[in-house]
Amino acid sequence: MNIRNDIIQSARTIRIKPNEAMLPIKVPNATPEILLANAFDDEQALLAKVRYNRLIDLFLGITTHSLQNHLRTTVKGIGQVEIDELYVGLNRRGSQFIVPVQAKVGKNQLGPVQTQHAISLCAKRYPELICRPVSVHALSGDRIALFELTLSEGEIRIVDQKHYMLVPASDITADDLRRYGMGS
């Protein structure tokens, strides 16, 4: 069995696209002003916003910590693997997680191959941790789509998708808070 060919064949069948009809959840923007003033409009700037606003924590419902950015390594049977950011996490019951994150901005599309590679790396390097892959896509107007992904029957599938909008705290209305409270 050629792992690389299997990954490439199943990767062709699925695209991870944001659902534009999703209601974004407003989050008070905790990104430092100096970062906003000087950041590029790229994946690293997006990942900084995700990190400073703890969007991985909000999205997955666990406490996470950034372990490493822009990880490049090799996995036997695959070759080079790149992960944009790697988090470790913990839930209230003590379960521990490894969260590989891939990020895209603009018209770049999220693809399943990078996620499949990340899952393979996590299975080999962190077999005792629960792998919860996440893809992040910057949309227009400080709107950020997050996807939790899984490998099912040889294909990457979307487990969950949420959209967050980073705003000044004063832009979150009482109506917003009531609407968000309905889903709890």
C-alpha positions in Angstrom: 0.0 0.0 0.0 1.4 3.4 -1.0 0.3 5.9 1.7 1.2 8.9 -0.4 -0.9 7.8 -3.4 -3.9 6.9 -1.1 -3.7 10.4 0.5 -3.5 12.1 -2.9 -6.4 10.1 -4.4 -8.8 10.8 -1.4 -7.7 14.4 -1.2 -9.1 15.1 -4.7 -12.6 14.4 -3.6 -13.1 17.0 -0.9 -12.7 20.8 -0.6 -13.1 22.6 2.6 -15.1 25.8 1.9 -16.6 28.3 4.3 -20.4 28.4 4.3 -21.0 32.1 3.6 -24.5 31.9 5.2 -23.2 31.1 8.7 -23.8 33.8 11.3 -20.5 35.0 12.7 -20.0 35.1 16.4 -18.7 38.5 17.5 -15.6 38.2 19.7 -14.0 41.2 21.5 -10.8 41.7 19.6 -7.8 41.1 21.9 -5.2 41.4 19.2 -2.6 44.0 20.4 -3.0 47.3 18.5 0.7 47.3 17.6 0.4 43.9 15.9 -2.6 45.1 13.9 -0.7 48.2 12.8 2.3 46.3 11.6 1.2 42.9 10.6 1.2 41.6 7.0 -2.0 40.3 5.5 -0.8 36.7 5.5 -1.2 33.3 7.2 1.1 34.2 10.1 -0.9 37.4 10.8 -4.1 35.3 10.8 -2.6 32.8 13.1 -1.5 35.6 15.5 -5.2 36.8 15.6 -6.4 33.3 16.3 -3.8 32.9 19.1 -4.4 36.3 20.8 -8.2 35.9 20.7 -8.0 32.2 21.8 -10.2 31.2 19.0 -9.0 27.6 19.1 -10.1 27.4 22.7 -13.5 28.9 21.9 -14.1 26.7 18.9 -13.0 23.4 20.4 -14.2 24.1 24.0 -10.8 23.1 25.5 -7.8 25.1 26.9 -5.0 25.1 24.4 -1.4 26.4 24.2 0.6 27.1 21.1 3.4 24.5 21.0 5.1 25.4 17.7 4.6 27.6 14.6 5.5 26.6 11.1 6.6 23.0 11.8 8.4 21.2 9.0 9.3 17.6 9.5 9.1 14.3 7.7 6.8 11.3 8.2 7.9 7.9 7.0 5.8 6.9 4.0 4.7 10.4 3.3 7.8 12.6 3.2 7.8 16.3 4.2 4.9 17.5 6.4 4.2 21.1 7.2 1.9 22.3 10.0 1.2 26.0 10.2 0.7 25.9 14.0 0.6 23.1 16.5 -1.3 23.4 19.8 -1.5 21.1 22.9 -4.7 21.2 24.9 -6.5 19.9 27.9 -10.2 19.6 28.8 -11.9 19.7 32.2 -11.7 15.9 32.6 -7.9 15.8 32.0 -8.0 14.5 28.5 -5.1 15.8 26.5 -5.1 16.9 22.8 -2.8 17.7 20.0 -4.3 20.3 17.6 -2.6 20.8 14.2 -3.8 24.0 12.5 -3.6 24.9 8.9 -4.4 28.5 7.8 -5.3 30.2 4.5 -6.0 33.8 3.6 -7.7 35.4 0.5 -8.6 33.1 -2.4 -6.3 30.3 -1.2 -8.4 27.2 -0.6 -8.1 24.8 2.3 -7.3 21.3 1.1 -7.4 17.9 2.8 -3.8 16.8 2.0 -2.2 19.0 4.6 -4.7 17.8 7.2 -4.1 14.2 6.3 -0.4 14.7 6.6 -0.9 16.4 10.0 -3.0 13.5 11.3 -0.3 11.1 10.3 2.4 13.1 12.0 0.3 13.4 15.2 -0.5 9.7 15.2 3.3 8.9 15.1 4.7 11.7 17.2 1.9 12.1 19.8 0.1 8.7 19.9 -1.1 9.3 23.5 -2.8 12.6 22.6 -6.2 13.0 20.9 -5.8 14.6 17.5 -8.3 17.4 16.6 -7.2 19.0 13.3 -8.4 22.5 12.7 -8.4 24.6 9.5 -8.7 28.4 9.7 -9.6 30.6 6.8 -9.6 34.4 6.9 -12.7 35.8 5.2 -13.5 39.5 4.5 -13.9 42.0 7.3 -12.1 40.3 10.3 -14.4 37.3 9.8 -12.5 34.0 10.4 -13.9 30.6 9.6 -12.7 27.6 11.7 -13.3 24.0 10.8 -12.7 20.9 12.9 -11.8 18.0 10.6 -11.5 14.3 10.9 -10.4 11.4 8.8 -13.3 9.1 8.1 -13.2 6.2 5.7 -10.0 7.5 4.1 -11.3 11.0 3.5 -11.1 14.3 5.4 -14.6 15.3 6.6 -15.8 18.5 8.4 -17.0 17.8 12.0 -17.9 21.4 12.8 -17.6 24.9 11.3 -18.0 28.2 13.1 -17.3 31.8 12.0 -16.0 34.4 14.3 -15.8 38.2 13.8 -13.2 40.2 15.7 -14.8 43.5 16.8 -14.4 46.1 19.5 -16.2 45.0 22.7 -18.6 47.9 22.3 -19.8 46.5 19.0 -21.3 43.4 20.7 -25.0 44.3 21.4 -27.5 42.9 24.0 -29.3 41.3 21.0 -26.0 39.6 20.0 -25.6 38.2 23.5 -29.2 37.0 23.7 -28.9 35.3 20.3 -25.7 33.5 21.4 -27.3 32.4 24.6 -30.0 30.6 22.7 -27.6 27.9 21.5 -26.2 27.0 24.9 
